[in-house]
Amino acid sequence: MLNEKQLLNRLRLRLTGVYLATALGLIILLAGLSIVLLRFHFQSAIDDALRNRLALEYLQLGAPLPAELERSYLEWARLRLPAPASSDDKKREPEEEDEDEAKHGEEDAHERASNSVSALPSGAPIEDLVSVFVLRLDGAGRVLVPSAMLPPGFAPNLEAIAAAGRSGADWRTVQTPAGEPVRLLTYALRQEDQTIYLQAGRSLIGQDRVMRQFLIGLLAGGGALAGLAALVSWITAGRAIQPIQAAWARQREFVANASHELRAPLSLIQLSAELATRPDTPADERQELAGDVLRESRHMARLVSDLLLLSRADAGHLPVRIEAVPVQQVLDSLAGEWRRACAARGVTFEAPPTTAVAQADEGYLRQVLLAVLDNALRYTPAGGRIAVLVASRERWVDIAVSDSGPGIAPEHLPRVFERFYQADAARSDKEHAGLGLSIVRTLVEAMGGHVRLDSPAGGGLTVTISLPKA
C-alpha cells in the first residue's frame, strides 16, 4: 500500500503529465499553423509571380489577357507601376478627382496594364518576377523562344501542354531530372493560324530550403520550449498539490489530536472501572470512582459531539436555518444562568439591553454565545468582569464579549481558531480540548458572519461576533 508521500508524488507526476501534454499540444498546434501559413504565403507569392509574368508575355505579344491573368496583373500593376499623370489631371480640383475616381478607375487600370511594357526600360528586371522563366512552345513541346532562366535539366512538360490545350490553362508542380521541384503555369494562346503555349515556371528549391531552415528552427525552439514546459509543469503541479498536502497534514494532525483527547478519558474510565470492580475497594471509594467515570464519559460525549459538528461543517452538510433573530431574546435565555455562574465565581456580569436584530440561526447563535461566555468565565479571576455589548453598524450587528482575564499573547492570536490549539498555560486546562473557538468561527461563518479577537497588552480578551443585520 502506498504511503502519503508516494501518493502525492504520483499525483504530482500525473498533473505534470497533463500540464505538459497540454503545453506540447499547443506548441505542436502553433508550429503546424505556422508551417501551413508559411507554405500558403510561399505558394500564393509564387503563383502570383507566374500569373504576372505570363501577363507580361501576353502584353508583349499584343494578345488579350485571360481573366485570371488580368485580375492578378492589374493588382500587381497598381502596386508597382506609377500612374500616368497628365496636365489635365494636375488642373482638376480635388472634388472632381474624387467624383471621377470610381468611374475611371478600371479604365486607368486597363490603360496602365496595356502601357506597362512600354513603361519599363528594355531588359529592366522586375524583382518579384526575375526568377520566373517563360517558354514559348508549339503543340509538340518544341521551344519557339528559349529562356535563360531554366533550371538545369529542365524540359518542357508535355502533360501540362496537353492539359492546357484541353482547358486553356494548367497548374502543376514537377521535378527536374536532378530532383529540383518546379512550379509550372501553362496557357494555350490561340492565334490566327496556330496555337502556341506559354509555359511559365519557377524553381521551388529556394522555398524548400527556407522551409527546411524554418523546420529546424521550429524543432530546436520546440525542444527548448518542451523542456521549459516540463519544468514549468513540474513546478505548477507542485503548487497545485500544496493545498492537498496542507489538508492532508491538517487531517493527520486532527486525527492525532482527537486520538490523544479521547485516549486520556478512556484510560481514566478504564482505570476507574478496574478499581471499582476490585473486591477490596471500599464503598465510598467506589462511589468516587463512579463519579470519575461519569465525568469523563460526559467529557467524551461533548468532545465527540464537537468533532461531529466540525466534520459536518467540513463536508458542507451543516444545516443552517437563517431567520431574523432578536439578539436580546437570545441573551435573555442565557442571562439568568450566567449571572448566577458569575456570581458564584465572584465575577461581575454585564449585558445592557439591545434592540438589534440579526440574520442568524437562533440555535447556533445561542451555542456560539455559550462557548464564548464559557471561555470568558474560565479565565476571568474573582473580582473580574464580563460584559456583553451589542452594536449595530451599516449592514452588521456586532456582539462583543469582553473579559478581564490574562488575555492572549499577540503571537498566539492568529492560531487560536485552529482545532485543538491551546494558546498558553494561562488560558488552557485539561477539561477542554481546544475546540471551542474553532466551533465558534465555523458556526459564525456558516451564518454568513465573521469573528475576530482583540487582546490588549494590559490583559483581557474581546471576542467580537459580526452577523448580517436583519
Buried (B, 14 or more C-beta within 10 A) or exposed (E): EEEEEEBBEEBBEEBBEEBBEEBBEEBEEEBEEEBEEBEEEBBEEBBBBBBBBBBBBBBEEEBEBBEBBBEBBBBBBBEEBEEEEEEEEEEEEEEEEEEEEEEEEEEBBBEBBEBBBEEEEEEEEBEBBEBBBBBBBBBEBEBEEEBEBBBEEBEBBEEBBBBBBEEBBBEBEBEBEEEBBBBBBBBBBEEEEEEBBBBBBBBBBEBEEEBEEBBEEBEEEBEEBBEEBBEBBBEBBBEBBEEEBEEBEEEEEBEEBBEEBBEBBBEBBEEBEEBBEEEEBEEEEBEBBEEBBEBBBEBBEBBEEBBEBBEBBBEEEBEEEBEEBBBBEBBEEBBEEBBEBBEEBEBBBEBEEBEBBBBBBBBBBBBBBBBBBBBBBBBBEEEBBBBBBBEBEEEBBBBBBBBBBBBBEEEBBEEBBBBBBBBEEEBBEEEBBBBBBBBBBBBBEBBBBEBBBBBEEEBBBBBBBBBBBB
